[in-house]
């Protein structure tokens, strides 16, 4: 589970060096709470790719919307994590 967080934190750094366009904002609902969800098209070295992230507690975490339940699982994992864990 810790690997997911390492990936989530490394992707925005990579995206910060690349040109971003076509940002789409929406929300997802997990346990009755709404969370900001955004998908960006990022211009990478090997061409454009999509980066999807969900915002939990003022931080963005990468998730895979094409994988059913992944974004919801990311939200739940962050919400369940107590301060000091991980």
SVG drawing of the C-alpha trace seen along z (x, -y; Angstrom):
<svg xmlns="http://www.w3.org/2000/svg" viewBox="-24 -24 35 26">
<polyline fill="none" stroke="black" stroke-width="0.4" points="0.0,0.0 2.9,-2.4 3.9,-2.0 0.7,-3.7 1.7,-6.8 5.2,-6.9 3.6,-6.9 1.0,-9.4 3.7,-11.9 6.1,-11.3 3.6,-11.9 2.8,-15.5 6.5,-16.3 7.0,-14.8 3.9,-16.6 5.2,-19.9 8.1,-19.7 5.7,-19.1 3.1,-21.2 -0.4,-20.5 -3.6,-21.2 -7.2,-20.1 -7.8,-20.0 -11.3,-18.6 -12.6,-19.0 -15.5,-17.0 -16.2,-15.2 -16.5,-11.7 -18.6,-10.7 -17.2,-8.3 -19.3,-7.4 -21.5,-10.4 -18.6,-12.9 -17.6,-14.7 -14.0,-14.9 -12.5,-17.0 -11.4,-14.8 -9.3,-16.1 -8.0,-14.7 -5.2,-16.6 -3.6,-15.9 0.2,-16.2 2.7,-16.6 5.4,-14.2 8.7,-13.3 7.0,-10.4 3.8,-12.3 0.7,-13.2 -0.8,-11.1 -3.6,-11.6 -3.0,-12.1 -6.0,-11.6 -6.0,-12.7 -8.4,-13.0 -8.0,-15.6 -8.2,-14.5 -7.3,-16.7 -5.8,-19.4 -3.4,-17.0 -3.8,-15.3 -3.4,-11.5 -3.1,-9.7 -5.7,-7.2 -6.9,-5.1 -10.5,-5.9 -10.5,-3.2 -9.9,-0.6 -13.3,-0.3 -13.2,-1.5 -9.6,-2.6 -10.2,-6.3 -12.7,-5.5 -10.2,-3.1 -7.5,-5.8 -9.8,-8.2 -10.8,-5.6 -7.2,-4.7 -6.2,-8.3 -9.3,-8.9 -8.5,-5.8 -4.9,-6.7 -4.3,-8.2 -1.7,-11.0 1.7,-9.4 0.9,-6.3 3.0,-5.6"/>
</svg>
